Each structure stands twice: as C-alpha cells, then as structure tokens.
C-alpha cells in the first residue's frame, strides 16, 4: 500500500523487487510520482492505466488517452 499510495518508503519496494516495467492505475498517487521521477518514464497511458519503465528503456511511448479500447473475452 505504501507503494501504490506513494507514501514514505515507497521506493523500498522497487529496491527489493526491481521491475522491468510497472503497470499502475492512473488514479493512484504512485502514477504521478513515477511520471515525475528521473529514474522512470511513462511508456504507455490510456484512460485507466499507465506503464512506467526505467528511464534508459528502449520501449516506445504510446499514448492512448481518450481512445476507446474495445475488449473481448472468448
């Protein structure tokens, strides 16, 4: 919860379990913190989720904000 809420000690989670990318709900405080953090960059965003990757990642940036995403389930 400290990570999602970006409260004191949130980065300890990333130090203990270093990820290649982080999927977050854009409404959670951690999304804004990661967007501004120099070690991370947002590589994907839609109206609900964002993916953040390490700043040196070669992943392209994709912004689907405002795009209707249709989902199907078999």
PDB file of N, CA, C, O and CB in Angstrom:
ATOM      1  N   UNK A   1       0.822  -1.194   0.000  1.00  0.00           N
ATOM      2  CA  UNK A   1       0.000   0.000   0.000  1.00  0.00           C
ATOM      3  C   UNK A   1       0.867   1.259   0.000  1.00  0.00           C
ATOM      4  O   UNK A   1       0.489   2.272  -0.589  1.00  0.00           O
ATOM      5  CB  UNK A   1      -0.936  -0.003   1.206  1.00  0.00           C
ATOM      6  N   UNK A   2       2.032   1.200   0.660  1.00  0.00           N
ATOM      7  CA  UNK A   2       2.922   2.371   0.638  1.00  0.00           C
ATOM      8  C   UNK A   2       3.339   2.689  -0.789  1.00  0.00           C
ATOM      9  O   UNK A   2       3.457   3.857  -1.157  1.00  0.00           O
ATOM     10  CB  UNK A   2       4.171   2.130   1.516  1.00  0.00           C
ATOM     11  N   UNK A   3       3.564   1.655  -1.596  1.00  0.00           N
ATOM     12  CA  UNK A   3       3.957   1.881  -2.983  1.00  0.00           C
ATOM     13  C   UNK A   3       2.817   2.539  -3.763  1.00  0.00           C
ATOM     14  O   UNK A   3       3.018   3.592  -4.369  1.00  0.00           O
ATOM     15  CB  UNK A   3       4.366   0.554  -3.649  1.00  0.00           C
ATOM     16  N   UNK A   4       1.644   1.947  -3.757  1.00  0.00           N
ATOM     17  CA  UNK A   4       0.520   2.488  -4.519  1.00  0.00           C
ATOM     18  C   UNK A   4       0.140   3.902  -4.090  1.00  0.00           C
ATOM     19  O   UNK A   4      -0.247   4.728  -4.917  1.00  0.00           O
ATOM     20  CB  UNK A   4      -0.676   1.582  -4.377  1.00  0.00           C
ATOM     21  N   UNK A   5       0.253   4.168  -2.803  1.00  0.00           N
ATOM     22  CA  UNK A   5      -0.110   5.492  -2.292  1.00  0.00           C
ATOM     23  C   UNK A   5       1.055   6.473  -2.306  1.00  0.00           C
ATOM     24  O   UNK A   5       0.895   7.638  -1.944  1.00  0.00           O
ATOM     25  CB  UNK A   5      -0.643   5.370  -0.887  1.00  0.00           C
ATOM     26  N   UNK A   6       2.232   6.000  -2.725  1.00  0.00           N
ATOM     27  CA  UNK A   6       3.438   6.835  -2.805  1.00  0.00           C
ATOM     28  C   UNK A   6       3.741   7.512  -1.476  1.00  0.00           C
ATOM     29  O   UNK A   6       4.122   8.682  -1.428  1.00  0.00           O
ATOM     30  CB  UNK A   6       3.280   7.891  -3.897  1.00  0.00           C
ATOM     31  N   UNK A   7       3.566   6.756  -0.403  1.00  0.00           N
ATOM     32  CA  UNK A   7       3.871   7.297   0.918  1.00  0.00           C
ATOM     33  C   UNK A   7       5.311   6.956   1.282  1.00  0.00           C
ATOM     34  O   UNK A   7       5.991   6.241   0.546  1.00  0.00           O
ATOM     35  CB  UNK A   7       2.887   6.746   1.986  1.00  0.00           C
ATOM     36  N   UNK A   8       5.765   7.463   2.404  1.00  0.00           N
ATOM     37  CA  UNK A   8       7.155   7.288   2.823  1.00  0.00           C
ATOM     38  C   UNK A   8       7.585   5.822   2.706  1.00  0.00           C
ATOM     39  O   UNK A   8       6.905   4.917   3.189  1.00  0.00           O
ATOM     40  CB  UNK A   8       7.343   7.783   4.267  1.00  0.00           C
ATOM     41  N   UNK A   9       8.713   5.618   2.063  1.00  0.00           N
ATOM     42  CA  UNK A   9       9.255   4.273   1.881  1.00  0.00           C
ATOM     43  C   UNK A   9       8.781   3.568   0.624  1.00  0.00           C
ATOM     44  O   UNK A   9       9.080   2.390   0.427  1.00  0.00           O
ATOM     45  CB  UNK A   9       8.909   3.443   3.052  1.00  0.00           C
ATOM     46  N   UNK A  10       8.043   4.271  -0.234  1.00  0.00           N
ATOM     47  CA  UNK A  10       7.501   3.615  -1.425  1.00  0.00           C
ATOM     48  C   UNK A  10       8.591   3.025  -2.309  1.00  0.00           C
ATOM     49  O   UNK A  10       8.372   1.978  -2.919  1.00  0.00           O
ATOM     50  CB  UNK A  10       6.675   4.597  -2.226  1.00  0.00           C
ATOM     51  N   UNK A  11       9.746   3.653  -2.400  1.00  0.00           N
ATOM     52  CA  UNK A  11      10.799   3.180  -3.300  1.00  0.00           C
ATOM     53  C   UNK A  11      11.498   1.920  -2.775  1.00  0.00           C
ATOM     54  O   UNK A  11      12.184   1.236  -3.535  1.00  0.00           O
ATOM     55  CB  UNK A  11      11.824   4.280  -3.514  1.00  0.00           C
ATOM     56  N   UNK A  12      11.333   1.610  -1.499  1.00  0.00           N
ATOM     57  CA  UNK A  12      11.926   0.395  -0.946  1.00  0.00           C
ATOM     58  C   UNK A  12      11.402  -0.845  -1.663  1.00  0.00           C
ATOM     59  O   UNK A  12      12.128  -1.823  -1.842  1.00  0.00           O
ATOM     60  CB  UNK A  12      11.639   0.296   0.555  1.00  0.00           C
ATOM     61  N   UNK A  13      10.142  -0.796  -2.070  1.00  0.00           N
ATOM     62  CA  UNK A  13       9.540  -1.909  -2.808  1.00  0.00           C
ATOM     63  C   UNK A  13      10.298  -2.157  -4.114  1.00  0.00           C
ATOM     64  O   UNK A  13      10.564  -3.305  -4.471  1.00  0.00           O
ATOM     65  CB  UNK A  13       8.048  -1.622  -3.100  1.00  0.00           C
ATOM     66  N   UNK A  14      10.645  -1.083  -4.821  1.00  0.00           N
ATOM     67  CA  UNK A  14      11.362  -1.212  -6.090  1.00  0.00           C
ATOM     68  C   UNK A  14      12.806  -1.661  -5.879  1.00  0.00           C
ATOM     69  O   UNK A  14      13.370  -2.361  -6.721  1.00  0.00           O
ATOM     70  CB  UNK A  14      11.336   0.115  -6.845  1.00  0.00           C
ATOM     71  N   UNK A  15      13.397  -1.266  -4.773  1.00  0.00           N
ATOM     72  CA  UNK A  15      14.762  -1.704  -4.468  1.00  0.00           C
ATOM     73  C   UNK A  15      14.800  -3.183  -4.124  1.00  0.00           C
ATOM     74  O   UNK A  15      15.739  -3.888  -4.494  1.00  0.00           O
ATOM     75  CB  UNK A  15      15.341  -0.886  -3.314  1.00  0.00           C
ATOM     76  N   UNK A  16      13.788  -3.649  -3.421  1.00  0.00           N
ATOM     77  CA  UNK A  16      13.725  -5.060  -3.022  1.00  0.00           C
ATOM     78  C   UNK A  16      13.324  -5.956  -4.189  1.00  0.00           C
ATOM     79  O   UNK A  16      13.839  -7.066  -4.319  1.00  0.00           O
ATOM     80  CB  UNK A  16      12.738  -5.241  -1.867  1.00  0.00           C
ATOM     81  N   UNK A  17      12.417  -5.490  -5.033  1.00  0.00           N
ATOM     82  CA  UNK A  17      11.915  -6.252  -6.180  1.00  0.00           C
ATOM     83  C   UNK A  17      12.026  -5.394  -7.441  1.00  0.00           C
ATOM     84  O   UNK A  17      11.014  -4.881  -7.919  1.00  0.00           O
ATOM     85  CB  UNK A  17      10.436  -6.705  -5.948  1.00  0.00           C
ATOM     86  N   UNK A  18      13.235  -5.228  -7.992  1.00  0.00           N
ATOM     87  CA  UNK A  18      13.402  -4.339  -9.148  1.00  0.00           C
ATOM     88  C   UNK A  18      12.647  -4.847 -10.388  1.00  0.00           C
ATOM     89  O   UNK A  18      12.946  -5.929 -10.894  1.00  0.00           O
ATOM     90  CB  UNK A  18      14.890  -4.188  -9.476  1.00  0.00           C
ATOM     91  N   UNK A  19      11.690  -4.082 -10.865  1.00  0.00           N
ATOM     92  CA  UNK A  19      10.897  -4.493 -12.027  1.00  0.00           C
ATOM     93  C   UNK A  19      11.479  -3.999 -13.353  1.00  0.00           C
ATOM     94  O   UNK A  19      12.265  -3.053 -13.389  1.00  0.00           O
ATOM     95  CB  UNK A  19       9.481  -3.988 -11.882  1.00  0.00           C
ATOM     96  N   UNK A  20      11.076  -4.656 -14.433  1.00  0.00           N
ATOM     97  CA  UNK A  20      11.409  -4.186 -15.782  1.00  0.00           C
ATOM     98  C   UNK A  20      10.418  -3.126 -16.238  1.00  0.00           C
ATOM     99  O   UNK A  20      10.742  -2.267 -17.059  1.00  0.00           O
ATOM    100  CB  UNK A  20      11.425  -5.361 -16.779  1.00  0.00           C
ATOM    101  N   UNK A  21       9.204  -3.195 -15.695  1.00  0.00           N
ATOM    102  CA  UNK A  21       8.151  -2.227 -16.010  1.00  0.00           C
ATOM    103  C   UNK A  21       7.125  -2.286 -14.881  1.00  0.00           C
ATOM    104  O   UNK A  21       7.046  -3.268 -14.142  1.00  0.00           O
ATOM    105  CB  UNK A  21       7.483  -2.528 -17.415  1.00  0.00           C
ATOM    106  N   UNK A  22       6.344  -1.217 -14.765  1.00  0.00           N
ATOM    107  CA  UNK A  22       5.351  -1.129 -13.700  1.00  0.00           C
ATOM    108  C   UNK A  22       4.016  -0.702 -14.306  1.00  0.00           C
ATOM    109  O   UNK A  22       3.923   0.347 -14.942  1.00  0.00           O
ATOM    110  CB  UNK A  22       5.805  -0.130 -12.589  1.00  0.00           C
ATOM    111  N   UNK A  23       2.991  -1.515 -14.106  1.00  0.00           N
ATOM    112  CA  UNK A  23       1.635  -1.191 -14.528  1.00  0.00           C
ATOM    113  C   UNK A  23       0.911  -0.586 -13.335  1.00  0.00           C
ATOM    114  O   UNK A  23       0.843  -1.203 -12.272  1.00  0.00           O
ATOM    115  CB  UNK A  23       0.882  -2.454 -15.070  1.00  0.00           C
ATOM    116  N   UNK A  24       0.369   0.616 -13.503  1.00  0.00           N
ATOM    117  CA  UNK A  24      -0.331   1.282 -12.407  1.00  0.00           C
ATOM    118  C   UNK A  24      -1.640   1.894 -12.898  1.00  0.00           C
ATOM    119  O   UNK A  24      -1.777   2.267 -14.063  1.00  0.00           O
ATOM    120  CB  UNK A  24       0.561   2.367 -11.778  1.00  0.00           C
ATOM    121  N   UNK A  25      -2.581   1.984 -11.990  1.00  0.00           N
ATOM    122  CA  UNK A  25      -3.824   2.697 -12.232  1.00  0.00           C
ATOM    123  C   UNK A  25      -3.482   4.187 -12.228  1.00  0.00           C
ATOM    124  O   UNK A  25      -2.832   4.663 -11.297  1.00  0.00           O
ATOM    125  CB  UNK A  25      -4.926   2.342 -11.151  1.00  0.00           C
ATOM    126  N   UNK A  26      -3.903   4.923 -13.239  1.00  0.00           N
ATOM    127  CA  UNK A  26      -3.538   6.342 -13.327  1.00  0.00           C
ATOM    128  C   UNK A  26      -4.139   7.179 -12.204  1.00  0.00           C
ATOM    129  O   UNK A  26      -3.703   8.309 -11.981  1.00  0.00           O
ATOM    130  CB  UNK A  26      -3.976   6.903 -14.659  1.00  0.00           C
ATOM    131  N   UNK A  27      -5.130   6.648 -11.495  1.00  0.00           N
ATOM    132  CA  UNK A  27      -5.744   7.362 -10.381  1.00  0.00           C
ATOM    133  C   UNK A  27      -4.963   7.208  -9.082  1.00  0.00           C
ATOM    134  O   UNK A  27      -5.197   7.952  -8.130  1.00  0.00           O
ATOM    135  CB  UNK A  27      -7.156   6.878 -10.180  1.00  0.00           C
ATOM    136  N   UNK A  28      -4.034   6.250  -9.031  1.00  0.00           N
ATOM    137  CA  UNK A  28      -3.253   6.030  -7.816  1.00  0.00           C
ATOM    138  C   UNK A  28      -2.140   7.068  -7.731  1.00  0.00           C
ATOM    139  O   UNK A  28      -1.583   7.453  -8.759  1.00  0.00           O
ATOM    140  CB  UNK A  28      -2.664   4.594  -7.787  1.00  0.00           C
ATOM    141  N   UNK A  29      -1.809   7.523  -6.545  1.00  0.00           N
ATOM    142  CA  UNK A  29      -0.758   8.536  -6.383  1.00  0.00           C
ATOM    143  C   UNK A  29       0.590   8.135  -6.983  1.00  0.00           C
ATOM    144  O   UNK A  29       1.332   8.999  -7.452  1.00  0.00           O
ATOM    145  CB  UNK A  29      -0.574   8.833  -4.925  1.00  0.00           C
ATOM    146  N   UNK A  30       0.919   6.848  -6.976  1.00  0.00           N
ATOM    147  CA  UNK A  30       2.218   6.431  -7.492  1.00  0.00           C
ATOM    148  C   UNK A  30       2.372   6.742  -8.974  1.00  0.00           C
ATOM    149  O   UNK A  30       3.494   6.936  -9.442  1.00  0.00           O
ATOM    150  CB  UNK A  30       2.419   4.949  -7.258  1.00  0.00           C
ATOM    151  N   UNK A  31       1.296   6.794  -9.712  1.00  0.00           N
ATOM    152  CA  UNK A  31       1.384   7.101 -11.139  1.00  0.00           C
ATOM    153  C   UNK A  31       1.986   8.492 -11.369  1.00  0.00           C
ATOM    154  O   UNK A  31       2.865   8.653 -12.215  1.00  0.00           O
ATOM    155  CB  UNK A  31      -0.007   7.012 -11.789  1.00  0.00           C
ATOM    156  N   UNK A  32       1.525   9.475 -10.635  1.00  0.00           N
ATOM    157  CA  UNK A  32       2.060  10.837 -10.779  1.00  0.00           C
ATOM    158  C   UNK A  32       3.508  10.902 -10.312  1.00  0.00           C
ATOM    159  O   UNK A  32       4.329  11.585 -10.924  1.00  0.00           O
ATOM    160  CB  UNK A  32       1.205  11.844  -9.985  1.00  0.00           C
ATOM    161  N   UNK A  33       3.825  10.196  -9.232  1.00  0.00           N
ATOM    162  CA  UNK A  33       5.204  10.203  -8.712  1.00  0.00           C
ATOM    163  C   UNK A  33       6.160   9.594  -9.724  1.00  0.00           C
ATOM    164  O   UNK A  33       7.229  10.152  -9.973  1.00  0.00           O
ATOM    165  CB  UNK A  33       5.289   9.435  -7.377  1.00  0.00           C
ATOM    166  N   UNK A  34       5.796   8.458 -10.312  1.00  0.00           N
ATOM    167  CA  UNK A  34       6.669   7.817 -11.301  1.00  0.00           C
ATOM    168  C   UNK A  34       6.812   8.671 -12.560  1.00  0.00           C
ATOM    169  O   UNK A  34       7.882   8.700 -13.167  1.00  0.00           O
ATOM    170  CB  UNK A  34       6.126   6.435 -11.670  1.00  0.00           C
ATOM    171  N   UNK A  35       5.756   9.356 -12.950  1.00  0.00           N
ATOM    172  CA  UNK A  35       5.806  10.214 -14.133  1.00  0.00           C
ATOM    173  C   UNK A  35       6.837  11.324 -13.963  1.00  0.00           C
ATOM    174  O   UNK A  35       7.484  11.717 -14.934  1.00  0.00           O
ATOM    175  CB  UNK A  35       4.426  10.818 -14.414  1.00  0.00           C
ATOM    176  N   UNK A  36       7.000  11.829 -12.752  1.00  0.00           N
ATOM    177  CA  UNK A  36       7.940  12.918 -12.474  1.00  0.00           C
ATOM    178  C   UNK A  36       9.317  12.438 -12.026  1.00  0.00           C
ATOM    179  O   UNK A  36      10.252  13.235 -11.945  1.00  0.00           O
ATOM    180  CB  UNK A  36       7.368  13.818 -11.423  1.00  0.00           C
ATOM    181  N   UNK A  37       9.449  11.164 -11.737  1.00  0.00           N
ATOM    182  CA  UNK A  37      10.707  10.627 -11.192  1.00  0.00           C
ATOM    183  C   UNK A  37      11.750  10.478 -12.303  1.00  0.00           C
ATOM    184  O   UNK A  37      11.430   9.937 -13.361  1.00  0.00           O
ATOM    185  CB  UNK A  37      10.462   9.258 -10.499  1.00  0.00           C
ATOM    186  N   UNK A  38      12.985  10.941 -12.095  1.00  0.00           N
ATOM    187  CA  UNK A  38      14.009  10.882 -13.145  1.00  0.00           C
ATOM    188  C   UNK A  38      14.465   9.470 -13.524  1.00  0.00           C
ATOM    189  O   UNK A  38      15.030   9.282 -14.602  1.00  0.00           O
ATOM    190  CB  UNK A  38      15.195  11.665 -12.709  1.00  0.00           C
ATOM    191  N   UNK A  39      14.236   8.489 -12.672  1.00  0.00           N
ATOM    192  CA  UNK A  39      14.664   7.123 -12.975  1.00  0.00           C
ATOM    193  C   UNK A  39      13.629   6.340 -13.778  1.00  0.00           C
ATOM    194  O   UNK A  39      13.907   5.235 -14.245  1.00  0.00           O
ATOM    195  CB  UNK A  39      14.966   6.387 -11.693  1.00  0.00           C
ATOM    196  N   UNK A  40      12.443   6.908 -13.938  1.00  0.00           N
ATOM    197  CA  UNK A  40      11.346   6.222 -14.624  1.00  0.00           C
ATOM    198  C   UNK A  40      10.759   7.119 -15.701  1.00  0.00           C
ATOM    199  O   UNK A  40      10.845   8.344 -15.617  1.00  0.00           O
ATOM    200  CB  UNK A  40      10.251   5.802 -13.624  1.00  0.00           C
ATOM    201  N   UNK A  41      10.164   6.501 -16.712  1.00  0.00           N
ATOM    202  CA  UNK A  41       9.424   7.263 -17.715  1.00  0.00           C
ATOM    203  C   UNK A  41       8.170   6.496 -18.093  1.00  0.00           C
ATOM    204  O   UNK A  41       8.162   5.266 -18.118  1.00  0.00           O
ATOM    205  CB  UNK A  41      10.297   7.541 -18.968  1.00  0.00           C
ATOM    206  N   UNK A  42       7.126   7.228 -18.382  1.00  0.00           N
ATOM    207  CA  UNK A  42       5.867   6.586 -18.779  1.00  0.00           C
ATOM    208  C   UNK A  42       5.975   6.198 -20.241  1.00  0.00           C
ATOM    209  O   UNK A  42       6.240   7.041 -21.098  1.00  0.00           O
ATOM    210  CB  UNK A  42       4.636   7.528 -18.538  1.00  0.00           C
ATOM    211  N   UNK A  43       5.769   4.918 -20.524  1.00  0.00           N
ATOM    212  CA  UNK A  43       5.869   4.441 -21.903  1.00  0.00           C
ATOM    213  C   UNK A  43       4.505   4.112 -22.497  1.00  0.00           C
ATOM    214  O   UNK A  43       4.382   3.935 -23.709  1.00  0.00           O
ATOM    215  CB  UNK A  43       6.762   3.218 -21.968  1.00  0.00           C
ATOM    216  N   UNK A  44       3.484   4.029 -21.653  1.00  0.00           N
ATOM    217  CA  UNK A  44       2.127   3.768 -22.139  1.00  0.00           C
ATOM    218  C   UNK A  44       1.132   4.442 -21.207  1.00  0.00           C
ATOM    219  O   UNK A  44       1.331   4.498 -19.993  1.00  0.00           O
ATOM    220  CB  UNK A  44       1.846   2.237 -22.237  1.00  0.00           C
ATOM    221  N   UNK A  45       0.049   4.955 -21.804  1.00  0.00           N
ATOM    222  CA  UNK A  45      -1.032   5.504 -20.991  1.00  0.00           C
ATOM    223  C   UNK A  45      -2.322   5.414 -21.766  1.00  0.00           C
ATOM    224  O   UNK A  45      -2.368   5.693 -22.964  1.00  0.00           O
ATOM    225  CB  UNK A  45      -0.744   6.963 -20.581  1.00  0.00           C
ATOM    226  N   UNK A  46      -3.374   5.019 -21.065  1.00  0.00           N
ATOM    227  CA  UNK A  46      -4.721   5.136 -21.593  1.00  0.00           C
ATOM    228  C   UNK A  46      -5.546   5.807 -20.503  1.00  0.00           C
ATOM    229  O   UNK A  46      -4.972   6.376 -19.574  1.00  0.00           O
ATOM    230  CB  UNK A  46      -5.321   3.730 -22.010  1.00  0.00           C
ATOM    231  N   UNK A  47      -6.842   5.762 -20.585  1.00  0.00           N
ATOM    232  CA  UNK A  47      -7.661   6.472 -19.602  1.00  0.00           C
ATOM    233  C   UNK A  47      -7.674   5.808 -18.220  1.00  0.00           C
ATOM    234  O   UNK A  47      -8.127   6.410 -17.247  1.00  0.00           O
ATOM    235  CB  UNK A  47      -9.069   6.582 -20.112  1.00  0.00           C
ATOM    236  N   UNK A  48      -7.182   4.581 -18.137  1.00  0.00           N
ATOM    237  CA  UNK A  48      -7.252   3.844 -16.878  1.00  0.00           C
ATOM    238  C   UNK A  48      -5.880   3.444 -16.338  1.00  0.00           C
ATOM    239  O   UNK A  48      -5.647   3.512 -15.131  1.00  0.00           O
ATOM    240  CB  UNK A  48      -8.095   2.615 -17.061  1.00  0.00           C
ATOM    241  N   UNK A  49      -4.979   3.030 -17.214  1.00  0.00           N
ATOM    242  CA  UNK A  49      -3.686   2.501 -16.772  1.00  0.00           C
ATOM    243  C   UNK A  49      -2.505   3.212 -17.424  1.00  0.00           C
ATOM    244  O   UNK A  49      -2.627   3.849 -18.470  1.00  0.00           O
ATOM    245  CB  UNK A  49      -3.609   1.021 -17.070  1.00  0.00           C
ATOM    246  N   UNK A  50      -1.363   3.079 -16.767  1.00  0.00           N
ATOM    247  CA  UNK A  50      -0.099   3.570 -17.312  1.00  0.00           C
ATOM    248  C   UNK A  50       0.959   2.503 -17.064  1.00  0.00           C
ATOM    249  O   UNK A  50       0.891   1.748 -16.094  1.00  0.00           O
ATOM    250  CB  UNK A  50       0.315   4.945 -16.668  1.00  0.00           C
ATOM    251  N   UNK A  51       1.930   2.458 -17.955  1.00  0.00           N
ATOM    252  CA  UNK A  51       3.083   1.588 -17.772  1.00  0.00           C
ATOM    253  C   UNK A  51       4.309   2.483 -17.714  1.00  0.00           C
ATOM    254  O   UNK A  51       4.524   3.325 -18.587  1.00  0.00           O
ATOM    255  CB  UNK A  51       3.200   0.517 -18.922  1.00  0.00           C
ATOM    256  N   UNK A  52       5.105   2.289 -16.676  1.00  0.00           N
ATOM    257  CA  UNK A  52       6.345   3.035 -16.484  1.00  0.00           C
ATOM    258  C   UNK A  52       7.502   2.058 -16.622  1.00  0.00           C
ATOM    259  O   UNK A  52       7.434   0.931 -16.132  1.00  0.00           O
ATOM    260  CB  UNK A  52       6.375   3.758 -15.090  1.00  0.00           C
ATOM    261  N   UNK A  53       8.554   2.488 -17.284  1.00  0.00           N
ATOM    262  CA  UNK A  53       9.746   1.673 -17.482  1.00  0.00           C
ATOM    263  C   UNK A  53      10.960   2.482 -17.024  1.00  0.00           C
ATOM    264  O   UNK A  53      10.886   3.704 -16.894  1.00  0.00           O
ATOM    265  CB  UNK A  53       9.890   1.230 -18.983  1.00  0.00           C
ATOM    266  N   UNK A  54      12.068   1.798 -16.782  1.00  0.00           N
ATOM    267  CA  UNK A  54      13.273   2.544 -16.412  1.00  0.00           C
ATOM    268  C   UNK A  54      13.596   3.603 -17.478  1.00  0.00           C
ATOM    269  O   UNK A  54      13.323   3.404 -18.661  1.00  0.00           O
ATOM    270  CB  UNK A  54      14.475   1.578 -16.229  1.00  0.00           C
ATOM    271  N   UNK A  55      14.167   4.704 -17.054  1.00  0.00           N
ATOM    272  CA  UNK A  55      14.442   5.830 -17.950  1.00  0.00           C
ATOM    273  C   UNK A  55      15.266   5.420 -19.160  1.00  0.00           C
ATOM    274  O   UNK A  55      15.085   5.982 -20.240  1.00  0.00           O
ATOM    275  CB  UNK A  55      15.161   6.928 -17.199  1.00  0.00           C
ATOM    276  N   UNK A  56      16.165   4.458 -19.008  1.00  0.00           N
ATOM    277  CA  UNK A  56      17.023   4.032 -20.119  1.00  0.00           C
ATOM    278  C   UNK A  56      16.352   3.001 -21.034  1.00  0.00           C
ATOM    279  O   UNK A  56      16.972   2.537 -21.991  1.00  0.00           O
ATOM    280  CB  UNK A  56      18.316   3.456 -19.573  1.00  0.00           C
ATOM    281  N   UNK A  57      15.112   2.639 -20.758  1.00  0.00           N
ATOM    282  CA  UNK A  57      14.395   1.649 -21.571  1.00  0.00           C
ATOM    283  C   UNK A  57      14.231   2.118 -23.013  1.00  0.00           C
ATOM    284  O   UNK A  57      14.041   3.305 -23.278  1.00  0.00           O
ATOM    285  CB  UNK A  57      13.022   1.359 -20.962  1.00  0.00           C
ATOM    286  N   UNK A  58      14.307   1.172 -23.932  1.00  0.00           N
ATOM    287  CA  UNK A  58      14.129   1.480 -25.350  1.00  0.00           C
ATOM    288  C   UNK A  58      12.671   1.356 -25.785  1.00  0.00           C
ATOM    289  O   UNK A  58      12.369   1.500 -26.969  1.00  0.00           O
ATOM    290  CB  UNK A  58      14.996   0.562 -26.195  1.00  0.00           C
ATOM    291  N   UNK A  59      11.770   1.092 -24.851  1.00  0.00           N
ATOM    292  CA  UNK A  59      10.360   0.960 -25.213  1.00  0.00           C
ATOM    293  C   UNK A  59       9.830   2.265 -25.802  1.00  0.00           C
ATOM    294  O   UNK A  59      10.145   3.347 -25.307  1.00  0.00           O
ATOM    295  CB  UNK A  59       9.525   0.553 -23.986  1.00  0.00           C
ATOM    296  N   UNK A  60       9.024   2.161 -26.860  1.00  0.00           N
ATOM    297  CA  UNK A  60       8.446   3.379 -27.444  1.00  0.00           C
ATOM    298  C   UNK A  60       7.339   3.926 -26.549  1.00  0.00           C
ATOM    299  O   UNK A  60       6.752   3.192 -25.754  1.00  0.00           O
ATOM    300  CB  UNK A  60       7.895   3.097 -28.861  1.00  0.00           C
ATOM    301  N   UNK A  61       7.064   5.197 -26.683  1.00  0.00           N
ATOM    302  CA  UNK A  61       5.990   5.837 -25.912  1.00  0.00           C
ATOM    303  C   UNK A  61       4.694   5.743 -26.704  1.00  0.00           C
ATOM    304  O   UNK A  61       4.644   6.098 -27.881  1.00  0.00           O
ATOM    305  CB  UNK A  61       6.334   7.330 -25.588  1.00  0.00           C
ATOM    306  N   UNK A  62       3.643   5.257 -26.040  1.00  0.00           N
ATOM    307  CA  UNK A  62       2.323   5.125 -26.654  1.00  0.00           C
ATOM    308  C   UNK A  62       1.320   5.824 -25.754  1.00  0.00           C
ATOM    309  O   UNK A  62       1.249   5.539 -24.559  1.00  0.00           O
ATOM    310  CB  UNK A  62       1.934   3.621 -26.873  1.00  0.00           C
ATOM    311  N   UNK A  63       0.546   6.738 -26.321  1.00  0.00           N
ATOM    312  CA  UNK A  63      -0.480   7.447 -25.557  1.00  0.00           C
ATOM    313  C   UNK A  63      -1.832   7.167 -26.197  1.00  0.00           C
ATOM    314  O   UNK A  63      -2.104   7.612 -27.312  1.00  0.00           O
ATOM    315  CB  UNK A  63      -0.192   8.986 -25.503  1.00  0.00           C
ATOM    316  N   UNK A  64      -2.663   6.438 -25.496  1.00  0.00           N
ATOM    317  CA  UNK A  64      -3.999   6.101 -25.990  1.00  0.00           C
ATOM    318  C   UNK A  64      -5.068   6.808 -25.163  1.00  0.00           C
ATOM    319  O   UNK A  64      -6.215   6.364 -25.113  1.00  0.00           O
ATOM    320  CB  UNK A  64      -4.222   4.574 -25.957  1.00  0.00           C
ATOM    321  N   UNK A  65      -4.693   7.902 -24.521  1.00  0.00           N
ATOM    322  CA  UNK A  65      -5.651   8.671 -23.739  1.00  0.00           C
ATOM    323  C   UNK A  65      -6.779   9.130 -24.653  1.00  0.00           C
ATOM    324  O   UNK A  65      -6.539   9.673 -25.731  1.00  0.00           O
ATOM    325  CB  UNK A  65      -4.966   9.884 -23.049  1.00  0.00           C
ATOM    326  N   UNK A  66      -8.008   8.907 -24.211  1.00  0.00           N
ATOM    327  CA  UNK A  66      -9.170   9.330 -24.987  1.00  0.00           C
ATOM    328  C   UNK A  66      -9.582   8.365 -26.079  1.00  0.00           C
ATOM    329  O   UNK A  66     -10.590   8.587 -26.750  1.00  0.00           O
ATOM    330  CB  UNK A  66      -8.901  10.645 -25.593  1.00  0.00           C
ATOM    331  N   UNK A  67      -8.824   7.296 -26.270  1.00  0.00           N
ATOM    332  CA  UNK A  67      -9.144   6.297 -27.283  1.00  0.00           C
ATOM    333  C   UNK A  67     -10.019   5.213 -26.673  1.00  0.00           C
ATOM    334  O   UNK A  67      -9.690   4.668 -25.619  1.00  0.00           O
ATOM    335  CB  UNK A  67      -7.857   5.686 -27.881  1.00  0.00           C
ATOM    336  N   UNK A  68     -11.099   4.905 -27.308  1.00  0.00           N
ATOM    337  CA  UNK A  68     -11.961   3.830 -26.813  1.00  0.00           C
ATOM    338  C   UNK A  68     -11.291   2.498 -27.124  1.00  0.00           C
ATOM    339  O   UNK A  68     -10.982   2.196 -28.276  1.00  0.00           O
ATOM    340  CB  UNK A  68     -13.392   3.903 -27.451  1.00  0.00           C
ATOM    341  N   UNK A  69     -11.074   1.717 -26.089  1.00  0.00           N
ATOM    342  CA  UNK A  69     -10.457   0.414 -26.241  1.00  0.00           C
ATOM    343  C   UNK A  69     -11.516  -0.655 -26.072  1.00  0.00           C
ATOM    344  O   UNK A  69     -12.116  -0.787 -25.005  1.00  0.00           O
ATOM    345  CB  UNK A  69      -9.311   0.219 -25.230  1.00  0.00           C
ATOM    346  N   UNK A  70     -11.743  -1.417 -27.125  1.00  0.00           N
ATOM    347  CA  UNK A  70     -12.734  -2.491 -27.080  1.00  0.00           C
ATOM    348  C   UNK A  70     -12.066  -3.771 -26.607  1.00  0.00           C
ATOM    349  O   UNK A  70     -11.001  -4.153 -27.091  1.00  0.00           O
ATOM    350  CB  UNK A  70     -13.396  -2.699 -28.468  1.00  0.00           C
ATOM    351  N   UNK A  71     -12.701  -4.413 -25.671  1.00  0.00           N
ATOM    352  CA  UNK A  71     -12.156  -5.667 -25.150  1.00  0.00           C
ATOM    353  C   UNK A  71     -13.124  -6.796 -25.467  1.00  0.00           C
ATOM    354  O   UNK A  71     -14.340  -6.612 -25.493  1.00  0.00           O
ATOM    355  CB  UNK A  71     -11.896  -5.577 -23.617  1.00  0.00           C
ATOM    356  N   UNK A  72     -12.559  -7.946 -25.702  1.00  0.00           N
ATOM    357  CA  UNK A  72     -13.377  -9.132 -25.938  1.00  0.00           C
ATOM    358  C   UNK A  72     -12.884 -10.260 -25.051  1.00  0.00           C
ATOM    359  O   UNK A  72     -11.724 -10.295 -24.641  1.00  0.00           O
ATOM    360  CB  UNK A  72     -13.340  -9.550 -27.429  1.00  0.00           C
ATOM    361  N   UNK A  73     -13.769 -11.157 -24.772  1.00  0.00           N
ATOM    362  CA  UNK A  73     -13.401 -12.323 -23.982  1.00  0.00           C
ATOM    363  C   UNK A  73     -13.975 -13.529 -24.716  1.00  0.00           C
ATOM    364  O   UNK A  73     -15.151 -13.553 -25.082  1.00  0.00           O
ATOM    365  CB  UNK A  73     -13.935 -12.226 -22.487  1.00  0.00           C
ATOM    366  N   UNK A  74     -13.135 -14.512 -24.918  1.00  0.00           N
ATOM    367  CA  UNK A  74     -13.613 -15.680 -25.709  1.00  0.00           C
ATOM    368  C   UNK A  74     -14.877 -16.301 -25.231  1.00  0.00           C
ATOM    369  O   UNK A  74     -15.349 -17.272 -25.822  1.00  0.00           O
ATOM    370  CB  UNK A  74     -12.589 -16.722 -25.728  1.00  0.00           C
TER     371      UNK A  74
END
